[in-house]
Amino acid sequence: MSLNTFGHLFRVTTWGESHGPALGATVDGCPPGIEVTEAQLQHWLDMRKPGQNKYTTQRREADAVRILSGVFDGRTTGTPVQLMIENTDQRSKDYSEIAQKFRPGHADITYFQKYGLRDYRGGGRSSARETAARVAAGGLARAALTALIPGIDLRGYMVQMGPRKADRARFDDAQISANPFWCPDPQAAEEWAGYLDTLRKSGESVGAVIEVVARGVPAGLGAPVYGKLDTDLAAAMMSINAVKGVEIGDGMATAALTGTENADEITMGKDGPVYSSNHAGGILGGISSGQDIVVRFAVKPTSSILTPRKTITVQGENTEIVTKGRHDPCVGIRAVPVGEAMMACVLLDHLLLHRGQIGDAGGRIGDTDRS
């Protein structure tokens, strides 16, 4: 299986399977001298790990990350950073009954069609467990971004569960970490709790929409045509297990706007350009504008459910399947820190590309000597 690496200068390769002895990431291209510890990375992994409440899979994993290389005396050395997370609570027997069956809506069938075999124990590489490695790498990227862009802030949250949307009029940053759904609307979070509890008890699942915002990103990141910042952000979010759609800014809603409505008007402020709105999501022509970068992605319902579904066997026979074991009724809950991690990795990658190609040569609006 090839293509397990993403990034240009800040390159992340993830490895390992859901039910293997361990999984992790090899990160190449991290700048030297970045302060980072296992405890720092663990903070982000603790946000994602399973079994923290009744709304996520009850698989019990500490998700304890170890730094095996690339860090000396608490600082990165500039050499590859190897991150490892051991699996400790696998129950492969839970999947023995589906070893010869394909789960509808799951990558079981396409993995088999491509490779001629599949790891039915939790899905192997197609399992959401793979995202733990991304979160570890994202923690490293966050440390580097904080050192290189003081004041940068990345935050993700859930804005929709199934058909139920959060009300942006009730948006409260402080509520994001105060409920199990990373929801900024406390009323919606309360409603979602009852809704998901009913689905969970019936063995059903539901999808979600996650929004990730990066504040304090400088203008100039990204490149025209094939090196667009939004191109890499979309690819990064789309690569997350179970993601089926990505939007930048107003995304698909911009198709319903007129040019007058969609244009983010610009005036000159004390510290540079000021925009009247942010329909573009902080990216114009593939290059960051200095506004908040806004990305949303849709996560499909978990395929492993207790409701009997029609399927076929590896031998081509028609049958039914019921998936037992421990599964997320809404995998979107644990996708929030994953989306943040992917945003961090892409932003750091583009920051390093920008510094390498442009350095300090960018245009300064209002500076008549350099305009």
Secondary structure, 3 states (H helix, E strand, C coil): CCCCEECCCCEEEEEECCCCCEEEEEEECCCCCCECCHHHHHHHHHHHCCCCCCCCCCCCCCCCEEEEECEECCEECCCCEEEEEECCCCCHHHHHHHCCECCCCCCHHHHHHHHCCCCCCCCHHHCHHHHHHHHHHHHHHHHHHHHHCCCCEEEEEEEEECCEECCHHHCCHHHCCCCCCCCCCHHHHHHHHHHHHHHHHCCCCCCEEEEEEEECCCCCCCCCHHHCHHHHHHHHHHCCCCEEEEEECCHHHHHHCCHHHHCCCEEEECCEEEECCCCCCCEECCEECCCCEEEEEEECCCCCCCCCEEEEECCCCEEEECCCCCCCCCCHHHHHHHHHHHHHHHHHHHHHHHHHHCCCCCCCCCCCCCC
